[in-house]
Amino acid sequence: MIVCVCNNISDREIRQAVDLGISSIAELRKELGVGTMCGTCVSYAREVLHDHIDSKTTITELRRTTVVA
């Protein structure tokens, strides 16, 4: 799906950028040109960015807790 119509940037391209280390709208703007024209796409681009970052979060530690009945 196209996120930034002005620069023809898709949600897939934003997710790929996140996979390559992009972690902010400022970086997306610099690297892909997202939001550099009319700016209408910025809120949706931010949503795609954060959703993909959140989906990459991994559990690094598990703790066992005791349940008292």
N, C-alpha and C positions, 0 to 999 in steps of 0.2 A: 504494500500500500504506500502511496506517495504521501510523505509527511510535509515536505517543503516543495510546494508547487513551483515557486520561483526558480529554484535551483535543481529541481527534479531529484530530490533526495528521498529514498524510501526508508521504511522502518527497518528493513533488512540491512541496509547500509549503516544505519545507526547501531544496530546490534553488533554488526561486524566491527565497527569502530570501538565499541565497548570491549569486545573480545581482544582487541589489539591494545587496550590500555586507556582509552578515552573514558573520563569519569565526570565530566562537567559540560554544561551548555557552552561555556566559553571555549572549551577545547573543540566541541563539535562545530562551533561557529568558525574557529580558526582552520580546522582541518577539512571540513566538508562544506562550509558556507551556509550551514543551517541558520536561518533567521537573519541573514544579512541584507535581505531586500525589504519586504513588507513587514516581516516579523510576526505574521499571523500564526505561523507554525510553531513558535517557541514553546507554548504550553503543551502541545501534543508531543513535540520532540523531547521535552523534559520528562513527560510521562513514560515514553518508550525507553528513554535512557535509564531512568530509575527502576522501572519494572525489570529491565534486563540485568541491571546490576544486582537487584534483589534476587533474581532467579539464579544467579551465580554464587550466592552466598552458601557456604558449606559449613556443616557442623564440624568443629575441630575438637570438641571435648564432650564426653557424656559423663554425667554424674548420677550415681545411684542414690536414691533417697529412700528412707525407711518410712513406711506409712504406719502410723499408730492408729489402731482401731478402737 
